[in-house]
């Protein structure tokens, strides 16, 4: 049963002034701190009132800290929230981070997530703003006025999540008002290394503070987040099970965001004005021709688009099609017919190509202008591949930066798997991507596309191509022809 409480008496007994702000700390037991602390943050235009004070106290199950933001500053003030942070740190020192929960709605929903990140605590947010700059495009006049009053002293949560989101478990509940759906989508897109996010969508169109007096739901969500955070805290376990990541994906994501270059894979047209390659499944009718707007060559830094034909099985490129003059590795072709036994590791077979053979397998490479043959007679290691790198000057690298390259080859294998690797070295170090595998016993064109956000022209592997021949550990003969590397995004391949 809910407790009968005397609010004026509780406020008189427990209210304090800290860092120039009025706060109310009410322990569950005056003599012993409970295991959990719930920080309840008053929302927009509540002045110095404590949000849900009676409701939370009547059903109190843990220690409570009530705070308000009379300035409507999204709990940032003029110091990016440092004064509030000092308050939260002072009251939370006796609690474990995973047992601290911030609760807020709308403006204070932002504050709840922001300060949860800073304490590595948890957040429960109803219709929170995530990006205050974007919020202004969907907000009502008064909210816009208050955001602008903060000036530049604010942080957009989606932009800092990569660095700020530690082990925090975040629960967000929202309706279908556009200001809320946009902000929740921004948070969902954030890419921190260890994200724990639960999103609940309600069939409500208005921007309101959910729960009302039903604070029991908040306590239930605290239990949910506690379990969610504990069950998914697998970092130590995964470190023992998963090999070290060599692809620098996190750094590449940050580099892509900073570069602000066109990325056809992540940017799709939802207006219906054009057809994106990612929506090709909606148009897969045998015999149909479609112009996809976000593929093709580059013209003035933007993709030109390309027309494709669906043959009943897959999409085929109709135009524009590349020529030999567009092939970045045309100059790396085998210029004379030769046969080289590559018994040593990292042995060059001509001035452009070398063989990785780190366990002394029996590898013979033959080649000419039109055809390369790799005879893998014995396999002592799965790390065997034929590799070449581009030699580009600074200007050529600058022309490629921010663009996709597409690597393609026709391949035949007598047995086992073959796949391509396209990679390079940029500001984030080494990066690469692998193609799909071939089909044994048939000529098959395989291809892969990758975006080069930055290129270290001084590095010998600034852009490199590999043909991997031994990942399955099987001896085989491999034939390669029509090996091309184009500046352009051709996810359908060149045939």
N, C-alpha and C positions, 0 to 999 in steps of 0.2 A: 504494500500500500504506500502511496506517496506520503512523504513527510509533511507535517504542518510546520511552516517556517515563518520566522519574523524577519522579513527582508531588511527593514531599517536597522534592526539590531545587528544583523550579520554584516551589513555594509559598514556600520559604525565600528564593529570589532575588527574587521579584516581588511578594510581599504587602506592602501598605502600610496605614497607618492615616491616614485622612483624615476630618476633621470628626467625630472620635470614632467612626468606623466602620472595619471591616476590609474591604479590597477587594483584588482580585488583578487586576493589569493585565499581560497577556502579549502583547507584540507579535509579529507573524509574523516580522519581521526585526528583530533588536536594533538595527540601525544605521539603518533607514529605516522610517517609518510606512507601512503599507499604505493603500490608498484607502478601505477600509471599516473600521468599528468595529462589532462585535457585542457588546451588553451583555446578559449572561445573568443573570437575576434568580432567585434561589432561591425556591421556593414555600413554601406554608404548612407550619409545623412542621418545617422543616429546620434550625432553629437557625442556627448560623454556618457551616454547610456550604455549599460552592459546588455548585450544581446542574449535573450532567452534566460535571463538570470533566475527567475522563479522556476521555470520548467526544469532547468538543469539541477537546481538545488533540491527540488522536490523529489527527483529521482537520482540523486547523486550516487555514483558507484566508484568514484576515484577522486583524486585531488583535482581541483579546478582553479584555473587562472583566467580571469576575465580582463580584457583590454579593449580600449576604444581608440578611434582615430578621428577626433573632432575636425581635423584639417582636411579630411577626405583626400589623403595623400597616398592611398593604397599601401599604408603602413610603411611608407618610405621617408616621409618628412622631406627635409632638404639635404639629408645625408645618406641617401640610398638605404635607409632603414637601420642605420647603426645604433641609434638610440633605442629603438625597439629591440634590436638584437641583444643589446646589453641587458635589457630587462628579461628577455627570454632565457638568456644564458644564466643569469643570477638565480632564477627560479627553477631551473632544470638541472642544476649540477648534481642533485641527489638521485636523478632518474637515468636509466639507460636510454640511449637515443631511440631504440626501437619501441620504448614504452612511453614516448612523448607523442602526442597527437595535437595537431592544429586543426581547428574547424572554422570555416568562414564561408560567406556567400557573396557572389558578385565581386565587389571591390575587396572584401576581406577574404574571398576565395583565392584571389591573387595573392594576398598577404599570407594566407595559410600555406600555400605551396612554396612561395618565395622563402619564408622563414623556416619551413620544414627542411628545405634544401640546405640552408645555412647551418642547421643543427643536426643534419642527417636524421631528422625525425620523420614522422608520417603526417599526411595531410588528408583532410576530408573537405572537399570543396563543392559547393553548389553553384552552378552557372558562373564559374570563375572567368575573369579576364586573364588572358595569357600574354598577349602581345598588345600593349597599350597603344602603339602607333596604328596598328591595323584596326583595333577596336574603335577608333575614332571614325572610321568609315561606316560603322554600323550602329553607333551609339546615338542617343537622344541629346539635344543641345546642352542640357545641364551637365551630363556626364562628360561630354566633350570639353566643356569649359573647365571642369575640375581636372581632367587629364592634362590639359594645356597649362593649367596653373602649376603643375609639377615641373614644367619646363623639361630640361634635359636630364633631370635627376631621377631617371627611372630605368628599370631593367626589364627587358622582354624575356619571359621565362623560356620560350622556345629557343631563343638565341643563346642562352647560357646553360641550357640543360646538359649539353655535352660535357661541360666541366663541373657544373654545380650539383648534378643529380647523382648522389652516392648510392646508399642503400635504401633511401626513402621509399616507402610504399604510399601510393597516392590513389585515392578514390575520388572520382568526379561524377557528379550526377547533373544532368542538364536536360533542357527541353529543346523545342524546335525553333525558338527565336533565332534569327540569323546571327545575331551577335554572339550567341552561345555556341551554335554549331561550328561557326568559323573558328572560335577560340579553342574549342575542344579538339578540332581537327589539327590545329597547329601543335597542340601538346602531344597528340598521338603521333605526329610525324617526327617529333624530336628523337634524336638518336644517341642517347647517352649509352655508355658501355654496359650498364646494369639496370635497365629500366624495369620498375614494377608499377604497373598502371592498371587500374580497374575503371572502366567507363560504363555508366548506366544511363540509358536514354529513356526519358519518360514521354509519353504521348501527350505533351502539353505544349502549346504554342507560345505562351507568355514567358517573359523573363521575371521569375519570382524566386523567393527564397523557399526552397522546399523544406519539409519536415514540420514547420510551424512549432507547435508545442510537443510534437512527437519526438522528443529527444531520446527516447529509448532506441530509436532507429540509429542515432549517432553512436550510442554505446555498442549496438550490434555491429556496426561497421568497424568500430575499433577492434572488436574481436576478429572480424574478418581480415583486417589488415595485419593484425598480429600474427595470425596463422599464415597469411599470404607471404609476409616477409620472412617468417621462419622457414617455411617449406621451400621457398625459392632462393634461400641464401646458399647457393651452390658453388660460389666462386672457388672456394678451397677444394671442393670435390672435383670440379671440372678442370682445375689446373692440373690435377693428376691424371685425368682421363683424356684430355684434348691436347694435341701437340701445339707448340707455340705458333701463333699466327704470323706468317711471313709476308702477308699481302698489304699491311698497313691500311686496312679498310677504314679505320676510324680517322686516321690522318687524311685520307683521301676524301672522306665525307666533309671534313672541315675545310679542306682545300676547295672542294667543289662549291661549298656554300659561300666561301669568301670570294671566289673567282666570279660568281654570278654569270656563268656562261650558259648558253642554251644546251639543255640536256634533253634530247628527244625521248629518252627512256623514262624520265621522271616528270616530264611536262606534257600533258595531254590536253587537247582542246575539248572542253565540255560544253561548248556553245552550240555545237552542231553545224558550225560554219565550214568545217573541214573534217577529213577523216584521218585519224591518227593510226599509226601502225599497230599500237597496242589494242585498238578496237577492231582489228581485222577479222576476228571471229564472228562479228556481226554481219560480215559480208561474204562469207565463204560459200559461194554458190558456183558450181562448176561452170566454166566458161565466162565468168564475170571479170571485167576489168575495173580496177579502182585506182584512183590517184591518191596516194598517201602523202600527206603534207609534211610530215616530220621525218622524212628519210631522204636519201639521195646525196648529191654532191653539195659543196658549199659555194655560195655566191654572196659576196660581201658579208661573210661571216655567218650567214643563215643557210639552213638547208633548203635546197631547191624543190624537194618533193620528187616523187617518181611514180610512174604508172606500172602496176603489176597485174598479172593475170593468174586467176586461180584455176588450176588444171584438174581439180577434183581431189587432189591429194595435198598440194602445197602451192604457195604463192611463188610465181616466177617473175623476175624483173624483165620488163619490156623496154623501158627507157626512162632516163638516159642511161646508156651503158658505157663502161670505161673502155679505154683503149690502152695499147701498150705504152703510150706516152704518159699515162696516168700511174703506171706501176712504179712505186717507190723502190722496189727491189729488183727491177729489170737489170740494173747494172751489177747485181750480185749473182747473176746466173752463171752456171758452169760454162765457160767460154770454149773449152776444149774437151773432147772426149777423153776420159781418164778413168783409171781404176786405182783406188788407194785403199790399202789395208790399214785401218785405223786401230792399231793394237794399243796405242798409248792414249792416256787420258788427255783431253783438250788438244788433240792433234788436229792441225789444219789440213784440210783436203785440197784446198786451193787458197787464193788470197782473200776469200770472203767467208768461207764456210769452215767450221770446225766440228769435231765430234766429241761429245762428253761420253767417256767410257771409263768409269771409275773403278772397275774391277777386272779389267783385262779380258773382256769378252771379245769374241772373234767377229769384227765388223768390217765389211768391205763396202765402199761407196764408189759408184760409177756414175758418170754424168756427162751431159752435153747440153746444148741449148734447149732442147725440147723435153728431155726426160732425165730424171734423177732416179737411180736405183740404189737402195740400201739393202744389203744382204747381211742379215743378222744370223750368223751361223751358230753361235752359242751365246747363252745369256747367263752371266755371272752376277748381274746387278739389274735392278729395274730402272736405274737412273742412266739411261742411254738415249741420247738425242742428237740430232743434227741441228746446228744453230748458226745464225748469221745476225749481224747488227748493221744498222744504217750509220753512215758517216755523214752527218749533216752539219752545216755551218750554223751560226747563231741565227741568221735571218730565216733559213729554212725551218729551224725549230720554232721561231716566233710565228711563222705562218701556220704551223700545225697546232700550236697551243690552243687548248679549249675545244679542239675538234675530235671527231671520231676517226679512227682508222679501221678499215675492214681488211682482214686477211683471209685469203681463199686458196684452195688447192684441190686438184683432182687426185685422188689417192686410190691405190689398189694394194691389198695385202693378201698374202697367201694364208695367213692365219694369225689370229690375235688382234689386239686393238692398236689403233693409231689415232693420235689427236694432235692438234696444233696448240701452241702457246704464243700469245702476243703480249708483250710487256715492255717495260722501260724503266728509267730512273728519272724522277722529278724531285720536286721540293719535299715530297713525303717519302723519299727513298725508293726502293724497288717496288714495283707493282706488276701484276700480270693477270691474265684471264685465259682459261682453257676452252677449247672448242668441244662440240660433241664428238663422239668417236665415229670411226668409219664402219662400214658393213663388210665383213670378211668375204673375200671371193668375188666382190663386185667393185667396179669403178664407182666411186662416190665423191661428190664435191662436198667438202666440209669447209666451214668458214666461222669466223668469230669477229666481233667488233668491240673496240674499247676506246673510251674517251681519254685523251692525253691532256690533262689539265695544265701540266707544266713539264718541261723537258730539260734535263741537264745535258746540254750539248757537249760539255767537256768530258762526260763519262763515256767509256767505251761501249756500254750497254744502254745508251740513251733511248734507243728503240731497238728491240730485238725480236727475232722470230725463231721458234723452235718446232721441230717435228719430233715428237716423242714416240719411240718405237718399241719400248720394252716394259711399259708399265704393267703388263700382264705376265711378264716373265717368260714369254714364249719366243723361240726362234722363228724367223719368218723372212720373206722377201717383201720389200715395199717399193712401189713405183709411184713417183710424184711427177705431175705435170701441171702446167698453167698455174704456177705459184705466183700470186699477185698480192700486193699490199697497196690499197687505195686510200686517199684522203676522202672520206665520206662515210655515211651511215647506211649500210646495206644489210639489214638483219635478215633479209630473205635470200641473200647470196647473189651470185652473178649468173645463175642459170635457172 
